[in-house]
Amino acid sequence: MDTPALGTEAMEDLDARITEVLLTREVRDAAAVPAGRLGTLDAIHVAGALSLRDDLTALVTHDRGMLKTARAEGLSAHAPGMAD
């Protein structure tokens, strides 16, 4: 079995499923106002997800605060392994 090839295929599959969001002025400004108390990077993640709201399947996080804020903003959000 060729492990590097499997890794390459997995990364290509992942890349095809993820949308990269540019840190535009609009995303930056939106990061300053989401509901809840988030750190800077979490707020930027939620703001980026909000910029994709209509095309977003779900925001996935392992942070309870980001999960709560994303849901408060009306986003579909999931935290694998974390109880709701």
Helices and strands as residue ranges (DSSP letters): H 3-17, H 25-31, H 40-51, G 53-55, E 59-60, H 64-72, E 77-78
